[in-house]
Amino acid sequence: MKPAARWFLAGVAAALLGLGLAAVFVAYQKPELLLDWANLRYCG
């Protein structure tokens, strides 16, 4: 694999990881927002 492609894939992986961490942080702050995004209903 070329070094440029490796850096690109590493950047994409880092961006996806950042988005995942941001989603977890938002879900921890407002769990009802994540349930709305997933179209789930919390009965409790």
N, CA, C and O atoms as a Maestro MAE file, in Angstrom:
{
 s_m_m2io_version
 :::
 2.0.0
}

f_m_ct {
 s_m_title
 :::
 protein
 m_atom[176] {
  # First column is atom index #
  i_m_mmod_type
  r_m_x_coord
  r_m_y_coord
  r_m_z_coord
  i_m_residue_number
  s_m_chain_name
  s_m_pdb_residue_name
  s_m_pdb_atom_name
  i_m_atomic_number
  :::
  1 25 0.852 -1.181 0.000 1 A "MET " " N  " 7
  2 3 0.000 0.000 0.000 1 A "MET " " CA " 6
  3 2 0.896 1.242 0.000 1 A "MET " " C  " 6
  4 15 1.906 1.305 0.701 1 A "MET " " O  " 8
  5 25 0.500 2.206 -0.793 2 A "LYS " " N  " 7
  6 3 1.284 3.436 -0.887 2 A "LYS " " CA " 6
  7 2 1.139 4.248 0.397 2 A "LYS " " C  " 6
  8 15 0.103 4.190 1.058 2 A "LYS " " O  " 8
  9 25 2.180 5.004 0.748 3 A "PRO " " N  " 7
  10 3 2.095 5.816 1.981 3 A "PRO " " CA " 6
  11 2 0.958 6.835 1.949 3 A "PRO " " C  " 6
  12 15 0.337 7.101 2.978 3 A "PRO " " O  " 8
  13 25 0.681 7.409 0.773 4 A "ALA " " N  " 7
  14 3 -0.400 8.401 0.682 4 A "ALA " " CA " 6
  15 2 -1.753 7.746 0.972 4 A "ALA " " C  " 6
  16 15 -2.590 8.324 1.665 4 A "ALA " " O  " 8
  17 25 -1.961 6.548 0.442 5 A "ALA " " N  " 7
  18 3 -3.222 5.846 0.692 5 A "ALA " " CA " 6
  19 2 -3.336 5.454 2.149 5 A "ALA " " C  " 6
  20 15 -4.420 5.500 2.732 5 A "ALA " " O  " 8
  21 25 -2.214 5.068 2.735 6 A "ARG " " N  " 7
  22 3 -2.231 4.694 4.153 6 A "ARG " " CA " 6
  23 2 -2.595 5.898 5.028 6 A "ARG " " C  " 6
  24 15 -3.374 5.766 5.972 6 A "ARG " " O  " 8
  25 25 -2.032 7.074 4.715 7 A "TRP " " N  " 7
  26 3 -2.368 8.284 5.467 7 A "TRP " " CA " 6
  27 2 -3.832 8.660 5.273 7 A "TRP " " C  " 6
  28 15 -4.493 9.104 6.211 7 A "TRP " " O  " 8
  29 25 -4.336 8.480 4.052 8 A "PHE " " N  " 7
  30 3 -5.735 8.793 3.780 8 A "PHE " " CA " 6
  31 2 -6.661 7.888 4.584 8 A "PHE " " C  " 6
  32 15 -7.608 8.364 5.211 8 A "PHE " " O  " 8
  33 25 -6.390 6.582 4.569 9 A "LEU " " N  " 7
  34 3 -7.224 5.652 5.327 9 A "LEU " " CA " 6
  35 2 -7.129 5.899 6.828 9 A "LEU " " C  " 6
  36 15 -8.119 5.754 7.545 9 A "LEU " " O  " 8
  37 25 -5.950 6.271 7.304 10 A "ALA " " N  " 7
  38 3 -5.799 6.598 8.720 10 A "ALA " " CA " 6
  39 2 -6.604 7.845 9.071 10 A "ALA " " C  " 6
  40 15 -7.187 7.923 10.153 10 A "ALA " " O  " 8
  41 25 -6.640 8.809 8.172 11 A "GLY " " N  " 7
  42 3 -7.434 10.019 8.399 11 A "GLY " " CA " 6
  43 2 -8.919 9.729 8.419 11 A "GLY " " C  " 6
  44 15 -9.654 10.263 9.250 11 A "GLY " " O  " 8
  45 25 -9.364 8.872 7.495 12 A "VAL " " N  " 7
  46 3 -10.778 8.492 7.467 12 A "VAL " " CA " 6
  47 2 -11.150 7.744 8.746 12 A "VAL " " C  " 6
  48 15 -12.208 7.990 9.327 12 A "VAL " " O  " 8
  49 25 -10.282 6.834 9.183 13 A "ALA " " N  " 7
  50 3 -10.548 6.089 10.414 13 A "ALA " " CA " 6
  51 2 -10.594 7.029 11.618 13 A "ALA " " C  " 6
  52 15 -11.444 6.871 12.494 13 A "ALA " " O  " 8
  53 25 -9.688 8.001 11.664 14 A "ALA " " N  " 7
  54 3 -9.683 8.958 12.776 14 A "ALA " " CA " 6
  55 2 -10.951 9.812 12.762 14 A "ALA " " C  " 6
  56 15 -11.509 10.109 13.818 14 A "ALA " " O  " 8
  57 25 -11.402 10.204 11.582 15 A "ALA " " N  " 7
  58 3 -12.622 11.006 11.481 15 A "ALA " " CA " 6
  59 2 -13.837 10.205 11.950 15 A "ALA " " C  " 6
  60 15 -14.686 10.727 12.672 15 A "ALA " " O  " 8
  61 25 -13.917 8.940 11.539 16 A "LEU " " N  " 7
  62 3 -15.034 8.096 11.982 16 A "LEU " " CA " 6
  63 2 -14.998 7.860 13.486 16 A "LEU " " C  " 6
  64 15 -16.038 7.843 14.145 16 A "LEU " " O  " 8
  65 25 -13.804 7.680 14.019 17 A "LEU " " N  " 7
  66 3 -13.671 7.511 15.460 17 A "LEU " " CA " 6
  67 2 -14.112 8.776 16.191 17 A "LEU " " C  " 6
  68 15 -14.787 8.701 17.218 17 A "LEU " " O  " 8
  69 25 -13.730 9.930 15.663 18 A "GLY " " N  " 7
  70 3 -14.154 11.197 16.270 18 A "GLY " " CA " 6
  71 2 -15.660 11.367 16.234 18 A "GLY " " C  " 6
  72 15 -16.260 11.817 17.210 18 A "GLY " " O  " 8
  73 25 -16.274 11.009 15.114 19 A "LEU " " N  " 7
  74 3 -17.737 11.102 15.026 19 A "LEU " " CA " 6
  75 2 -18.409 10.138 15.992 19 A "LEU " " C  " 6
  76 15 -19.430 10.469 16.595 19 A "LEU " " O  " 8
  77 25 -17.846 8.963 16.139 20 A "GLY " " N  " 7
  78 3 -18.391 7.998 17.084 20 A "GLY " " CA " 6
  79 2 -18.285 8.484 18.514 20 A "GLY " " C  " 6
  80 15 -19.224 8.336 19.297 20 A "GLY " " O  " 8
  81 25 -17.151 9.062 18.855 21 A "LEU " " N  " 7
  82 3 -16.977 9.601 20.209 21 A "LEU " " CA " 6
  83 2 -17.917 10.774 20.460 21 A "LEU " " C  " 6
  84 15 -18.453 10.922 21.559 21 A "LEU " " O  " 8
  85 25 -18.117 11.605 19.442 22 A "ALA " " N  " 7
  86 3 -19.049 12.730 19.589 22 A "ALA " " CA " 6
  87 2 -20.473 12.219 19.804 22 A "ALA " " C  " 6
  88 15 -21.212 12.772 20.619 22 A "ALA " " O  " 8
  89 25 -20.866 11.163 19.074 23 A "ALA " " N  " 7
  90 3 -22.204 10.594 19.244 23 A "ALA " " CA " 6
  91 2 -22.379 10.015 20.639 23 A "ALA " " C  " 6
  92 15 -23.439 10.168 21.247 23 A "ALA " " O  " 8
  93 25 -21.352 9.354 21.149 24 A "VAL " " N  " 7
  94 3 -21.422 8.802 22.502 24 A "VAL " " CA " 6
  95 2 -21.544 9.924 23.523 24 A "VAL " " C  " 6
  96 15 -22.322 9.814 24.470 24 A "VAL " " O  " 8
  97 25 -20.788 11.001 23.344 25 A "PHE " " N  " 7
  98 3 -20.851 12.127 24.274 25 A "PHE " " CA " 6
  99 2 -22.233 12.775 24.266 25 A "PHE " " C  " 6
  100 15 -22.785 13.091 25.320 25 A "PHE " " O  " 8
  101 25 -22.791 12.970 23.065 26 A "VAL " " N  " 7
  102 3 -24.134 13.564 22.968 26 A "VAL " " CA " 6
  103 2 -25.167 12.632 23.583 26 A "VAL " " C  " 6
  104 15 -26.089 13.083 24.262 26 A "VAL " " O  " 8
  105 25 -25.015 11.328 23.346 27 A "ALA " " N  " 7
  106 3 -25.964 10.362 23.905 27 A "ALA " " CA " 6
  107 2 -25.879 10.339 25.424 27 A "ALA " " C  " 6
  108 15 -26.889 10.126 26.094 27 A "ALA " " O  " 8
  109 25 -24.688 10.553 25.976 28 A "TYR " " N  " 7
  110 3 -24.551 10.577 27.433 28 A "TYR " " CA " 6
  111 2 -25.204 11.826 28.012 28 A "TYR " " C  " 6
  112 15 -25.785 11.776 29.096 28 A "TYR " " O  " 8
  113 25 -25.112 12.934 27.304 29 A "GLN " " N  " 7
  114 3 -25.698 14.181 27.790 29 A "GLN " " CA " 6
  115 2 -27.220 14.186 27.639 29 A "GLN " " C  " 6
  116 15 -27.938 14.624 28.538 29 A "GLN " " O  " 8
  117 25 -27.703 13.698 26.497 30 A "LYS " " N  " 7
  118 3 -29.141 13.690 26.213 30 A "LYS " " CA " 6
  119 2 -29.526 12.348 25.602 30 A "LYS " " C  " 6
  120 15 -29.577 12.226 24.378 30 A "LYS " " O  " 8
  121 25 -29.797 11.342 26.425 31 A "PRO " " N  " 7
  122 3 -30.115 10.022 25.860 31 A "PRO " " CA " 6
  123 2 -31.389 10.006 25.026 31 A "PRO " " C  " 6
  124 15 -31.513 9.185 24.118 31 A "PRO " " O  " 8
  125 25 -32.331 10.886 25.310 32 A "GLU " " N  " 7
  126 3 -33.565 10.887 24.533 32 A "GLU " " CA " 6
  127 2 -33.314 11.317 23.088 32 A "GLU " " C  " 6
  128 15 -34.057 10.919 22.190 32 A "GLU " " O  " 8
  129 25 -32.274 12.126 22.852 33 A "LEU " " N  " 7
  130 3 -31.950 12.540 21.494 33 A "LEU " " CA " 6
  131 2 -31.485 11.348 20.663 33 A "LEU " " C  " 6
  132 15 -31.876 11.209 19.504 33 A "LEU " " O  " 8
  133 25 -30.657 10.491 21.245 34 A "LEU " " N  " 7
  134 3 -30.195 9.298 20.531 34 A "LEU " " CA " 6
  135 2 -31.351 8.354 20.255 34 A "LEU " " C  " 6
  136 15 -31.406 7.734 19.193 34 A "LEU " " O  " 8
  137 25 -32.270 8.240 21.196 35 A "LEU " " N  " 7
  138 3 -33.441 7.388 20.978 35 A "LEU " " CA " 6
  139 2 -34.314 7.947 19.863 35 A "LEU " " C  " 6
  140 15 -34.883 7.186 19.080 35 A "LEU " " O  " 8
  141 25 -34.424 9.274 19.782 36 A "ASP " " N  " 7
  142 3 -35.185 9.879 18.687 36 A "ASP " " CA " 6
  143 2 -34.524 9.603 17.347 36 A "ASP " " C  " 6
  144 15 -35.212 9.308 16.370 36 A "ASP " " O  " 8
  145 25 -33.209 9.694 17.283 37 A "TRP " " N  " 7
  146 3 -32.488 9.427 16.034 37 A "TRP " " CA " 6
  147 2 -32.693 7.987 15.592 37 A "TRP " " C  " 6
  148 15 -32.821 7.713 14.399 37 A "TRP " " O  " 8
  149 25 -32.724 7.074 16.544 38 A "ALA " " N  " 7
  150 3 -32.877 5.656 16.217 38 A "ALA " " CA " 6
  151 2 -34.350 5.252 16.079 38 A "ALA " " C  " 6
  152 15 -34.649 4.089 15.809 38 A "ALA " " O  " 8
  153 25 -35.257 6.193 16.260 39 A "ASN " " N  " 7
  154 3 -36.706 5.940 16.203 39 A "ASN " " CA " 6
  155 2 -37.139 4.886 17.198 39 A "ASN " " C  " 6
  156 15 -37.969 4.030 16.892 39 A "ASN " " O  " 8
  157 25 -36.574 4.952 18.387 40 A "LEU " " N  " 7
  158 3 -36.949 4.038 19.460 40 A "LEU " " CA " 6
  159 2 -37.767 4.804 20.498 40 A "LEU " " C  " 6
  160 15 -37.678 6.028 20.596 40 A "LEU " " O  " 8
  161 25 -38.554 4.078 21.259 41 A "ARG " " N  " 7
  162 3 -39.385 4.691 22.282 41 A "ARG " " CA " 6
  163 2 -38.946 4.153 23.649 41 A "ARG " " C  " 6
  164 15 -38.902 2.942 23.867 41 A "ARG " " O  " 8
  165 25 -38.627 5.063 24.554 42 A "TYR " " N  " 7
  166 3 -38.200 4.673 25.888 42 A "TYR " " CA " 6
  167 2 -39.390 4.706 26.829 42 A "TYR " " C  " 6
  168 15 -40.016 5.748 27.019 42 A "TYR " " O  " 8
  169 25 -39.687 3.596 27.397 43 A "CYS " " N  " 7
  170 3 -40.824 3.497 28.308 43 A "CYS " " CA " 6
  171 2 -40.297 3.230 29.720 43 A "CYS " " C  " 6
  172 15 -40.208 2.086 30.168 43 A "CYS " " O  " 8
  173 25 -39.956 4.310 30.397 44 A "GLY " " N  " 7
  174 3 -39.432 4.101 31.722 44 A "GLY " " CA " 6
  175 2 -39.230 5.354 32.490 44 A "GLY " " C  " 6
  176 15 -38.786 5.310 33.637 44 A "GLY " " O  " 8
  :::
 }
 m_bond[175] {
  # First column is bond index #
  i_m_from
  i_m_to
  i_m_order
  :::
  1 1 2 1
  2 2 3 1
  3 3 4 2
  4 3 5 1
  5 5 6 1
  6 6 7 1
  7 7 8 2
  8 7 9 1
  9 9 10 1
  10 10 11 1
  11 11 12 2
  12 11 13 1
  13 13 14 1
  14 14 15 1
  15 15 16 2
  16 15 17 1
  17 17 18 1
  18 18 19 1
  19 19 20 2
  20 19 21 1
  21 21 22 1
  22 22 23 1
  23 23 24 2
  24 23 25 1
  25 25 26 1
  26 26 27 1
  27 27 28 2
  28 27 29 1
  29 29 30 1
  30 30 31 1
  31 31 32 2
  32 31 33 1
  33 33 34 1
  34 34 35 1
  35 35 36 2
  36 35 37 1
  37 37 38 1
  38 38 39 1
  39 39 40 2
  40 39 41 1
  41 41 42 1
  42 42 43 1
  43 43 44 2
  44 43 45 1
  45 45 46 1
  46 46 47 1
  47 47 48 2
  48 47 49 1
  49 49 50 1
  50 50 51 1
  51 51 52 2
  52 51 53 1
  53 53 54 1
  54 54 55 1
  55 55 56 2
  56 55 57 1
  57 57 58 1
  58 58 59 1
  59 59 60 2
  60 59 61 1
  61 61 62 1
  62 62 63 1
  63 63 64 2
  64 63 65 1
  65 65 66 1
  66 66 67 1
  67 67 68 2
  68 67 69 1
  69 69 70 1
  70 70 71 1
  71 71 72 2
  72 71 73 1
  73 73 74 1
  74 74 75 1
  75 75 76 2
  76 75 77 1
  77 77 78 1
  78 78 79 1
  79 79 80 2
  80 79 81 1
  81 81 82 1
  82 82 83 1
  83 83 84 2
  84 83 85 1
  85 85 86 1
  86 86 87 1
  87 87 88 2
  88 87 89 1
  89 89 90 1
  90 90 91 1
  91 91 92 2
  92 91 93 1
  93 93 94 1
  94 94 95 1
  95 95 96 2
  96 95 97 1
  97 97 98 1
  98 98 99 1
  99 99 100 2
  100 99 101 1
  101 101 102 1
  102 102 103 1
  103 103 104 2
  104 103 105 1
  105 105 106 1
  106 106 107 1
  107 107 108 2
  108 107 109 1
  109 109 110 1
  110 110 111 1
  111 111 112 2
  112 111 113 1
  113 113 114 1
  114 114 115 1
  115 115 116 2
  116 115 117 1
  117 117 118 1
  118 118 119 1
  119 119 120 2
  120 119 121 1
  121 121 122 1
  122 122 123 1
  123 123 124 2
  124 123 125 1
  125 125 126 1
  126 126 127 1
  127 127 128 2
  128 127 129 1
  129 129 130 1
  130 130 131 1
  131 131 132 2
  132 131 133 1
  133 133 134 1
  134 134 135 1
  135 135 136 2
  136 135 137 1
  137 137 138 1
  138 138 139 1
  139 139 140 2
  140 139 141 1
  141 141 142 1
  142 142 143 1
  143 143 144 2
  144 143 145 1
  145 145 146 1
  146 146 147 1
  147 147 148 2
  148 147 149 1
  149 149 150 1
  150 150 151 1
  151 151 152 2
  152 151 153 1
  153 153 154 1
  154 154 155 1
  155 155 156 2
  156 155 157 1
  157 157 158 1
  158 158 159 1
  159 159 160 2
  160 159 161 1
  161 161 162 1
  162 162 163 1
  163 163 164 2
  164 163 165 1
  165 165 166 1
  166 166 167 1
  167 167 168 2
  168 167 169 1
  169 169 170 1
  170 170 171 1
  171 171 172 2
  172 171 173 1
  173 173 174 1
  174 174 175 1
  175 175 176 2
  :::
 }
}
